[in-house]
C-alpha cells in the first residue's frame, strides 16, 4: 500500500484525492485540515447566498467517505505535525492549502479601522472561526475596491434585504440594515473587468438596491457588458444605490483612527474622493507558509505541481487565485497523473504513523465520522430561513465531533 497525504480539504484537495483513487488502486490517502471541518473555500469562501455553488460540497463529501480516504480535521501542519514528519510518514505529500491571505494594496491608510480584505469579510459572513469578530460598525457608505466577482459578491451581500437570504447559511451580519451607498471602484474599464455578466445581471434583481453607473457618459461601446450596465439606468429608484466607477486606482485611505474616505485617481489624472465608513478590498489572495515550505509571490514555486521529490502542490497554492471551482478539477487530474507516475513503491506507515504521532502528544483531531456529527448538528439547529447554523468556535466543533 502506498500512502499519500493531502494538506487541505478544499476543492483542489478533494478533486486531487478523487483523481488519485482512480489512478493508483493500491494507495491510501489522508486529507488533513487545520480546521475540524472540511471543504475550505466552498464552506467559507463562496457567498452564503449562492447555495447552488456550495452544493458541490456534497460531491466532496462522497470523496471523503470512501474506504481508502482518511480525514484528519483540526490537524495543523507546523503545530501538530511538521512537514518533515509528513514526508517521513508518506510516500507523497501535497500542499492544497489554497490562498488564505488577502493581498494588500500598499497604499497609505490601509491599516485604518474599517478597512478589511474580502477574504476576511466573506469569512466573517460565512462563520469562519478566524473571522468571527468583525471590528467594524454597521456602515452607511461602503467602498468596494476591485473589478471581479468577489467585489460583486460583497456589494450584493451588503445590499440585500434580510428576506433575500432565505435558504442561505448566512452567519454573523449587521443586525440593522444601514447601508445607503455602495461604490464599486476598479482600475479597469467595463469591458476589461473580471466579473462575469451573469454576476453583474444578478444585481438588477435585488429588492432594495439599484445598480447604476457613476458616470453614464463613460460608456462608449455597445458590447454585451456595456448593454447590461446601460440597462441599469432603466431600473426604478431604490433605497440603496450601487455605483460603478471604472478606471480609478486607489491612492490613499483617509481618516483619523478609522477610515472616513478613499482617494482615487483616474487614468487622466483626475482625482475623486469617496466617503466611506467601511472599505472592502477585493484585489486577490496569496498562499500562507506551510510549515517550512514558503510561498514566493503568493504561490509555492513548482514545476507542474512538483516542488521537490515527494512534495507537490495543487490549486490556488500552485497557480494563484484564478479560475472557478471546476478549474481545480481539471488541474488536479494533471497533477494526479504526475504524482502517480512518480510515486515510489511504498513501505511508509502513512495514516497509522500519523495517528500514533497525534495520540502520543494527546492532540485532538476529527475524523470523517466526527465531521458528520458536526454537520448533523448544524443542520438540525438551523434558524428559520437558514439551511444550517454553522458552529464558529473550534471548541464547539470538537465537542460536537466527539471521539479523538
NUBA-450315 format. One record per residue (C-alpha): residue number from 1; residue in three letters; x, y, z. Coordinates in steps of 0.5 Angstrom, whole numbers, plus 500, padded with zeros to 3 digits. Example, Ala and Ser with C-alpha at 12.3 -4.5 7.8 and 13.67 -1.06 7.14 Angstrom:
! NUBA-450315
{site 1, "ALA", {525, 491, 516}}
{site 2, "SER", {527, 498, 514}}
//
This chain:
! NUBA-450315
{site 1, "UNK", {500, 500, 500}}
{site 2, "UNK", {503, 507, 498}}
{site 3, "UNK", {501, 513, 502}}
{site 4, "UNK", {499, 520, 500}}
{site 5, "UNK", {498, 526, 505}}
{site 6, "UNK", {494, 532, 502}}
{site 7, "UNK", {494, 538, 506}}
{site 8, "UNK", {488, 542, 505}}
{site 9, "UNK", {481, 539, 504}}
{site 10, "UNK", {478, 545, 500}}
{site 11, "UNK", {476, 544, 492}}
{site 12, "UNK", {483, 542, 490}}
{site 13, "UNK", {485, 537, 495}}
{site 14, "UNK", {478, 534, 494}}
{site 15, "UNK", {479, 533, 487}}
{site 16, "UNK", {486, 531, 487}}
{site 17, "UNK", {484, 526, 492}}
{site 18, "UNK", {479, 523, 488}}
{site 19, "UNK", {483, 523, 482}}
{site 20, "UNK", {489, 519, 485}}
{site 21, "UNK", {484, 514, 488}}
{site 22, "UNK", {482, 512, 481}}
{site 23, "UNK", {490, 513, 478}}
{site 24, "UNK", {493, 509, 484}}
{site 25, "UNK", {489, 503, 486}}
{site 26, "UNK", {494, 501, 492}}
{site 27, "UNK", {494, 508, 495}}
{site 28, "UNK", {491, 510, 501}}
{site 29, "UNK", {490, 518, 502}}
{site 30, "UNK", {490, 522, 508}}
{site 31, "UNK", {487, 529, 508}}
{site 32, "UNK", {489, 534, 513}}
{site 33, "UNK", {486, 541, 515}}
{site 34, "UNK", {487, 545, 520}}
{site 35, "UNK", {480, 546, 522}}
{site 36, "UNK", {476, 541, 525}}
{site 37, "UNK", {471, 542, 518}}
{site 38, "UNK", {473, 540, 511}}
{site 39, "UNK", {471, 544, 504}}
{site 40, "UNK", {475, 550, 505}}
{site 41, "UNK", {473, 555, 500}}
{site 42, "UNK", {467, 552, 499}}
{site 43, "UNK", {465, 553, 506}}
{site 44, "UNK", {468, 559, 508}}
{site 45, "UNK", {469, 563, 501}}
{site 46, "UNK", {463, 562, 497}}
{site 47, "UNK", {458, 567, 498}}
{site 48, "UNK", {453, 565, 503}}
{site 49, "UNK", {447, 566, 499}}
{site 50, "UNK", {450, 562, 493}}
{site 51, "UNK", {448, 555, 495}}
{site 52, "UNK", {448, 553, 488}}
{site 53, "UNK", {455, 554, 488}}
{site 54, "UNK", {456, 551, 495}}
{site 55, "UNK", {452, 545, 493}}
{site 56, "UNK", {459, 542, 490}}
{site 57, "UNK", {461, 540, 498}}
{site 58, "UNK", {456, 534, 497}}
{site 59, "UNK", {461, 531, 492}}
{site 60, "UNK", {467, 533, 496}}
{site 61, "UNK", {463, 529, 502}}
{site 62, "UNK", {463, 523, 498}}
{site 63, "UNK", {470, 523, 496}}
{site 64, "UNK", {472, 524, 504}}
{site 65, "UNK", {467, 518, 505}}
{site 66, "UNK", {471, 513, 501}}
{site 67, "UNK", {474, 507, 504}}
{site 68, "UNK", {481, 509, 502}}
{site 69, "UNK", {481, 516, 505}}
{site 70, "UNK", {482, 519, 512}}
{site 71, "UNK", {480, 525, 514}}
{site 72, "UNK", {484, 529, 520}}
{site 73, "UNK", {481, 535, 522}}
{site 74, "UNK", {484, 540, 527}}
{site 75, "UNK", {491, 538, 525}}
{site 76, "UNK", {495, 544, 523}}
{site 77, "UNK", {502, 543, 520}}
{site 78, "UNK", {507, 546, 524}}
{site 79, "UNK", {503, 546, 530}}
{site 80, "UNK", {501, 538, 531}}
{site 81, "UNK", {506, 535, 526}}
{site 82, "UNK", {512, 538, 522}}
{site 83, "UNK", {512, 538, 514}}
{site 84, "UNK", {519, 534, 515}}
{site 85, "UNK", {515, 529, 519}}
{site 86, "UNK", {509, 528, 514}}
{site 87, "UNK", {515, 527, 509}}
{site 88, "UNK", {518, 521, 513}}
{site 89, "UNK", {511, 518, 514}}
{site 90, "UNK", {508, 519, 507}}
{site 91, "UNK", {510, 517, 500}}
{site 92, "UNK", {508, 523, 497}}
{site 93, "UNK", {505, 530, 501}}
{site 94, "UNK", {501, 535, 497}}
{site 95, "UNK", {500, 542, 499}}
{site 96, "UNK", {493, 544, 498}}
{site 97, "UNK", {492, 550, 503}}
{site 98, "UNK", {489, 555, 498}}
{site 99, "UNK", {491, 562, 498}}
{site 100, "UNK", {488, 565, 505}}
{site 101, "UNK", {492, 571, 506}}
{site 102, "UNK", {489, 578, 503}}
{site 103, "UNK", {493, 581, 498}}
{site 104, "UNK", {495, 589, 500}}
{site 105, "UNK", {494, 595, 496}}
{site 106, "UNK", {500, 598, 499}}
{site 107, "UNK", {497, 605, 500}}
{site 108, "UNK", {497, 610, 506}}
{site 109, "UNK", {492, 609, 511}}
{site 110, "UNK", {491, 601, 509}}
{site 111, "UNK", {491, 599, 517}}
{site 112, "UNK", {486, 604, 519}}
{site 113, "UNK", {480, 601, 523}}
{site 114, "UNK", {474, 600, 518}}
{site 115, "UNK", {479, 597, 512}}
{site 116, "UNK", {478, 590, 511}}
{site 117, "UNK", {480, 585, 506}}
{site 118, "UNK", {475, 581, 502}}
{site 119, "UNK", {478, 574, 505}}
{site 120, "UNK", {476, 577, 512}}
{site 121, "UNK", {470, 580, 510}}
{site 122, "UNK", {467, 574, 507}}
{site 123, "UNK", {470, 569, 512}}
{site 124, "UNK", {466, 573, 517}}
{site 125, "UNK", {459, 573, 514}}
{site 126, "UNK", {461, 565, 513}}
{site 127, "UNK", {462, 564, 520}}
{site 128, "UNK", {470, 562, 519}}
{site 129, "UNK", {473, 561, 526}}
{site 130, "UNK", {479, 566, 524}}
{site 131, "UNK", {474, 572, 523}}
{site 132, "UNK", {468, 571, 528}}
{site 133, "UNK", {470, 578, 531}}
{site 134, "UNK", {468, 584, 525}}
{site 135, "UNK", {471, 590, 529}}
{site 136, "UNK", {467, 595, 524}}
{site 137, "UNK", {461, 598, 525}}
{site 138, "UNK", {455, 598, 521}}
{site 139, "UNK", {456, 602, 515}}
{site 140, "UNK", {452, 607, 511}}
{site 141, "UNK", {457, 609, 506}}
{site 142, "UNK", {462, 603, 503}}
{site 143, "UNK", {467, 603, 498}}
{site 144, "UNK", {469, 596, 495}}
{site 145, "UNK", {476, 596, 491}}
{site 146, "UNK", {476, 591, 486}}
{site 147, "UNK", {473, 589, 479}}
{site 148, "UNK", {472, 582, 480}}
{site 149, "UNK", {466, 577, 482}}
{site 150, "UNK", {468, 578, 489}}
{site 151, "UNK", {467, 585, 489}}
{site 152, "UNK", {460, 584, 487}}
{site 153, "UNK", {459, 579, 492}}
{site 154, "UNK", {461, 584, 497}}
{site 155, "UNK", {456, 589, 494}}
{site 156, "UNK", {451, 584, 494}}
{site 157, "UNK", {451, 582, 501}}
{site 158, "UNK", {451, 589, 504}}
{site 159, "UNK", {445, 591, 499}}
{site 160, "UNK", {441, 585, 500}}
{site 161, "UNK", {434, 585, 505}}
{site 162, "UNK", {434, 580, 510}}
{site 163, "UNK", {429, 576, 507}}
{site 164, "UNK", {433, 575, 501}}
{site 165, "UNK", {438, 571, 505}}
{site 166, "UNK", {432, 566, 506}}
{site 167, "UNK", {435, 559, 505}}
{site 168, "UNK", {443, 561, 506}}
{site 169, "UNK", {448, 559, 511}}
{site 170, "UNK", {449, 567, 513}}
{site 171, "UNK", {453, 567, 519}}
{site 172, "UNK", {454, 574, 523}}
{site 173, "UNK", {452, 580, 520}}
{site 174, "UNK", {450, 587, 521}}
{site 175, "UNK", {443, 587, 525}}
{site 176, "UNK", {440, 593, 523}}
{site 177, "UNK", {441, 595, 515}}
{site 178, "UNK", {444, 601, 515}}
{site 179, "UNK", {448, 602, 508}}
{site 180, "UNK", {445, 607, 503}}
{site 181, "UNK", {451, 608, 498}}
{site 182, "UNK", {456, 602, 496}}
{site 183, "UNK", {461, 605, 491}}
{site 184, "UNK", {465, 599, 487}}
{site 185, "UNK", {471, 602, 484}}
{site 186, "UNK", {476, 599, 480}}
{site 187, "UNK", {482, 600, 475}}
{site 188, "UNK", {480, 597, 469}}
{site 189, "UNK", {475, 600, 464}}
{site 190, "UNK", {468, 596, 464}}
{site 191, "UNK", {470, 591, 458}}
{site 192, "UNK", {476, 589, 462}}
{site 193, "UNK", {473, 588, 469}}
{site 194, "UNK", {474, 581, 471}}
{site 195, "UNK", {467, 580, 474}}
{site 196, "UNK", {462, 575, 469}}
{site 197, "UNK", {456, 578, 466}}
{site 198, "UNK", {452, 573, 470}}
{site 199, "UNK", {454, 576, 477}}
{site 200, "UNK", {453, 583, 474}}
{site 201, "UNK", {446, 582, 472}}
{site 202, "UNK", {444, 579, 479}}
{site 203, "UNK", {445, 586, 482}}
{site 204, "UNK", {439, 588, 478}}
{site 205, "UNK", {435, 583, 482}}
{site 206, "UNK", {436, 586, 489}}
{site 207, "UNK", {430, 588, 492}}
{site 208, "UNK", {432, 595, 495}}
{site 209, "UNK", {438, 596, 491}}
{site 210, "UNK", {439, 600, 485}}
{site 211, "UNK", {446, 599, 481}}
{site 212, "UNK", {448, 605, 477}}
{site 213, "UNK", {454, 608, 473}}
{site 214, "UNK", {457, 614, 477}}
{site 215, "UNK", {459, 617, 470}}
{site 216, "UNK", {454, 614, 465}}
{site 217, "UNK", {458, 618, 459}}
{site 218, "UNK", {464, 614, 460}}
{site 219, "UNK", {461, 608, 456}}
{site 220, "UNK", {463, 609, 449}}
{site 221, "UNK", {461, 602, 446}}
{site 222, "UNK", {456, 597, 446}}
{site 223, "UNK", {459, 590, 448}}
{site 224, "UNK", {454, 586, 452}}
{site 225, "UNK", {458, 588, 458}}
{site 226, "UNK", {456, 595, 457}}
{site 227, "UNK", {449, 594, 455}}
{site 228, "UNK", {448, 591, 462}}
{site 229, "UNK", {451, 597, 465}}
{site 230, "UNK", {447, 602, 461}}
{site 231, "UNK", {440, 598, 462}}
{site 232, "UNK", {442, 599, 470}}
{site 233, "UNK", {440, 606, 468}}
{site 234, "UNK", {432, 604, 467}}
{site 235, "UNK", {431, 601, 474}}
{site 236, "UNK", {427, 605, 479}}
{site 237, "UNK", {430, 608, 484}}
{site 238, "UNK", {431, 604, 491}}
{site 239, "UNK", {434, 606, 498}}
{site 240, "UNK", {441, 603, 496}}
{site 241, "UNK", {445, 606, 491}}
{site 242, "UNK", {451, 601, 488}}
{site 243, "UNK", {455, 606, 484}}
{site 244, "UNK", {460, 603, 479}}
{site 245, "UNK", {467, 607, 478}}
{site 246, "UNK", {471, 605, 472}}
{site 247, "UNK", {478, 607, 471}}
{site 248, "UNK", {480, 609, 478}}
{site 249, "UNK", {486, 607, 482}}
{site 250, "UNK", {487, 608, 490}}
{site 251, "UNK", {492, 613, 493}}
{site 252, "UNK", {490, 613, 500}}
{site 253, "UNK", {485, 611, 505}}
{site 254, "UNK", {483, 618, 509}}
{site 255, "UNK", {481, 618, 517}}
{site 256, "UNK", {484, 619, 524}}
{site 257, "UNK", {484, 612, 527}}
{site 258, "UNK", {478, 610, 523}}
{site 259, "UNK", {477, 610, 515}}
{site 260, "UNK", {473, 616, 513}}
{site 261, "UNK", {474, 617, 506}}
{site 262, "UNK", {478, 614, 500}}
{site 263, "UNK", {482, 618, 495}}
{site 264, "UNK", {483, 615, 488}}
{site 265, "UNK", {486, 618, 481}}
{site 266, "UNK", {483, 617, 474}}
{site 267, "UNK", {487, 615, 468}}
{site 268, "UNK", {488, 622, 466}}
{site 269, "UNK", {490, 624, 473}}
{site 270, "UNK", {483, 626, 475}}
{site 271, "UNK", {482, 625, 483}}
{site 272, "UNK", {476, 623, 486}}
{site 273, "UNK", {475, 622, 494}}
{site 274, "UNK", {469, 618, 496}}
{site 275, "UNK", {466, 618, 503}}
{site 276, "UNK", {467, 611, 507}}
{site 277, "UNK", {466, 608, 514}}
{site 278, "UNK", {467, 601, 511}}
{site 279, "UNK", {472, 599, 506}}
{site 280, "UNK", {473, 592, 503}}
{site 281, "UNK", {479, 591, 498}}
{site 282, "UNK", {478, 585, 493}}
{site 283, "UNK", {485, 585, 490}}
{site 284, "UNK", {486, 578, 491}}
{site 285, "UNK", {490, 573, 495}}
{site 286, "UNK", {496, 569, 497}}
{site 287, "UNK", {498, 563, 500}}
{site 288, "UNK", {501, 562, 507}}
{site 289, "UNK", {507, 559, 509}}
{site 290, "UNK", {506, 551, 510}}
{site 291, "UNK", {511, 550, 516}}
{site 292, "UNK", {518, 550, 513}}
{site 293, "UNK", {515, 551, 506}}
{site 294, "UNK", {515, 558, 504}}
{site 295, "UNK", {511, 561, 498}}
{site 296, "UNK", {514, 566, 493}}
{site 297, "UNK", {510, 572, 490}}
{site 298, "UNK", {504, 569, 493}}
{site 299, "UNK", {505, 561, 491}}
{site 300, "UNK", {509, 555, 492}}
{site 301, "UNK", {515, 555, 487}}
{site 302, "UNK", {513, 549, 483}}
{site 303, "UNK", {514, 545, 476}}
{site 304, "UNK", {507, 543, 474}}
{site 305, "UNK", {506, 542, 481}}
{site 306, "UNK", {512, 539, 483}}
{site 307, "UNK", {516, 542, 489}}
{site 308, "UNK", {521, 537, 490}}
{site 309, "UNK", {522, 530, 491}}
{site 310, "UNK", {516, 527, 494}}
{site 311, "UNK", {513, 534, 495}}
{site 312, "UNK", {507, 537, 491}}
{site 313, "UNK", {502, 543, 491}}
{site 314, "UNK", {496, 544, 487}}
{site 315, "UNK", {490, 549, 487}}
{site 316, "UNK", {491, 556, 489}}
{site 317, "UNK", {497, 555, 493}}
{site 318, "UNK", {500, 552, 486}}
{site 319, "UNK", {498, 557, 481}}
{site 320, "UNK", {495, 563, 485}}
{site 321, "UNK", {487, 565, 486}}
{site 322, "UNK", {485, 564, 479}}
{site 323, "UNK", {479, 560, 475}}
{site 324, "UNK", {473, 557, 478}}
{site 325, "UNK", {472, 551, 483}}
{site 326, "UNK", {471, 547, 477}}
{site 327, "UNK", {478, 549, 474}}
{site 328, "UNK", {481, 546, 480}}
{site 329, "UNK", {478, 539, 478}}
{site 330, "UNK", {482, 540, 471}}
{site 331, "UNK", {488, 542, 474}}
{site 332, "UNK", {488, 536, 480}}
{site 333, "UNK", {488, 531, 475}}
{site 334, "UNK", {494, 533, 471}}
{site 335, "UNK", {498, 534, 478}}
{site 336, "UNK", {495, 527, 480}}
{site 337, "UNK", {498, 524, 474}}
{site 338, "UNK", {505, 527, 475}}
{site 339, "UNK", {504, 524, 482}}
{site 340, "UNK", {502, 517, 480}}
{site 341, "UNK", {508, 517, 475}}
{site 342, "UNK", {513, 519, 481}}
{site 343, "UNK", {510, 515, 487}}
{site 344, "UNK", {515, 510, 490}}
{site 345, "UNK", {513, 503, 492}}
{site 346, "UNK", {511, 505, 499}}
{site 347, "UNK", {513, 502, 505}}
{site 348, "UNK", {512, 508, 510}}
{site 349, "UNK", {507, 508, 515}}
{site 350, "UNK", {502, 513, 513}}
{site 351, "UNK", {496, 514, 517}}
{site 352, "UNK", {498, 509, 522}}
{site 353, "UNK", {504, 513, 524}}
{site 354, "UNK", {500, 520, 524}}
{site 355, "UNK", {495, 517, 529}}
{site 356, "UNK", {501, 515, 533}}
{site 357, "UNK", {504, 521, 533}}
{site 358, "UNK", {498, 525, 535}}
{site 359, "UNK", {496, 520, 540}}
{site 360, "UNK", {503, 521, 543}}
{site 361, "UNK", {502, 528, 544}}
{site 362, "UNK", {495, 528, 546}}
{site 363, "UNK", {493, 532, 540}}
{site 364, "UNK", {485, 533, 539}}
{site 365, "UNK", {483, 531, 532}}
{site 366, "UNK", {477, 530, 528}}
{site 367, "UNK", {476, 524, 523}}
{site 368, "UNK", {470, 523, 518}}
{site 369, "UNK", {465, 521, 523}}
{site 370, "UNK", {466, 527, 527}}
{site 371, "UNK", {465, 531, 522}}
{site 372, "UNK", {459, 528, 520}}
{site 373, "UNK", {457, 529, 527}}
{site 374, "UNK", {458, 537, 527}}
{site 375, "UNK", {454, 537, 520}}
{site 376, "UNK", {448, 534, 523}}
{site 377, "UNK", {448, 539, 529}}
{site 378, "UNK", {449, 545, 524}}
{site 379, "UNK", {443, 543, 520}}
{site 380, "UNK", {439, 541, 526}}
{site 381, "UNK", {440, 547, 529}}
{site 382, "UNK", {439, 552, 523}}
{site 383, "UNK", {435, 558, 525}}
{site 384, "UNK", {428, 559, 521}}
{site 385, "UNK", {430, 561, 514}}
{site 386, "UNK", {437, 558, 514}}
{site 387, "UNK", {440, 552, 512}}
{site 388, "UNK", {445, 551, 517}}
{site 389, "UNK", {447, 554, 524}}
{site 390, "UNK", {455, 554, 523}}
{site 391, "UNK", {459, 553, 529}}
{site 392, "UNK", {464, 558, 529}}
{site 393, "UNK", {468, 556, 535}}
{site 394, "UNK", {473, 551, 535}}
{site 395, "UNK", {472, 548, 542}}
{site 396, "UNK", {464, 548, 540}}
{site 397, "UNK", {466, 544, 534}}
{site 398, "UNK", {471, 539, 537}}
{site 399, "UNK", {465, 538, 543}}
{site 400, "UNK", {460, 536, 537}}
{site 401, "UNK", {465, 532, 534}}
{site 402, "UNK", {467, 528, 540}}
{site 403, "UNK", {472, 522, 539}}
{site 404, "UNK", {479, 523, 539}}
//
